Amino acid sequence: DRIEAEGIEAVIARHAIAGAATRAGLSALGLVPWVEDRSASNLVTAAQLPPGVDCPRVLEQLAPFGVEIMSAIGPGTDRLLRLSHTGPRACFEVVLANVVALGGSLAALGADMDVGAAAKAVTGVYAGN
């Protein structure tokens, strides 16, 4: 019902923007994407954690924020996090919250993060810049 009400083209465009904004924000944080942009999903984005930071500590740091970030699944993914921007989560507020919370959590764990630049990158994609 939601897709029919919004229209499939609008749904696809909303997810494309959410994916692009998430990738831009993660890039501004200096995080390495799991796949290149041309192969990236517009539903979820996986990023590699910086050296010296482990996934359980990041997830613990993120817990109070209630964001849509979880560990990756499968062999060889112990250094990856997934940021969800699927369905109703494909919106500015969720994408911005995910990126800012992740950057702030990594900074709290000692990683060098420019959260302001990440927020600006996300906002820039949504503003069409």
C-alpha positions, -999 to +999 in steps of 0.1 A: +000+000+000+028+025+009+046+019-024+014+023-044+006+055-025+040+070-030+046+056-065+074+032-075+095+058-092+094+080-061+103+051-038+133+042-060+145+078-061+141+082-023+162+050-018+188+062-043+192+095-024+194+078+009+221+054-004+241+082-019+238+104+012+249+076+034+279+068+013+288+105+011+286+108+049+307+077+055+333+089+030+335+123+048+342+103+080+371+086+062+355+052+063+361+028+035+329+014+018+327-024+014+318-020-023+323+007-049+295+032-055+286+017-088+279-017-072+264-003-039+229-011-027+204+017-021+189-003+007+219-008+031+255+004+031+284-015+046+315+002+058+348-010+072+358+000+107+390+019+112+420+000+124+420-006+162+383-003+166+362-035+170+326-040+161+312-050+195+326-018+211+311+004+184+277-013+187+278-008+224+287+029+219+258+032+194+232+016+216+218+047+233+212+064+199+187+038+186+200+041+151+197+016+123+233+003+124+242-034+129+271-058+124+275-074+090+267-110+084+288-138+070+324-149+069+350-121+068+327-094+080+339-090+115+352-054+107+320-043+089+290-024+100+257-021+080+237+011+080+201+005+070+182+030+048+155+006+037+118+014+034+107+042+058+143+045+069+152+059+035+148+095+047+170+124+056+165+121+094+175+085+096+204+088+073+218+118+091+212+102+125+230+070+114+261+088+100+264+113+129+259+087+156+285+064+139+310+092+136+305+104+172+307+068+185+340+061+166+354+094+178+345+085+214+365+053+209+395+073+197+391+073+160+398+106+141+363+116+128+350+148+114+313+145+122+306+180+110+320+172+076+299+140+075+267+159+084+275+185+057+280+157+031+247+141+040+229+174+039+246+183+006+232+152-011+197+158+001+200+195-010+211+184-044+246+198-041 
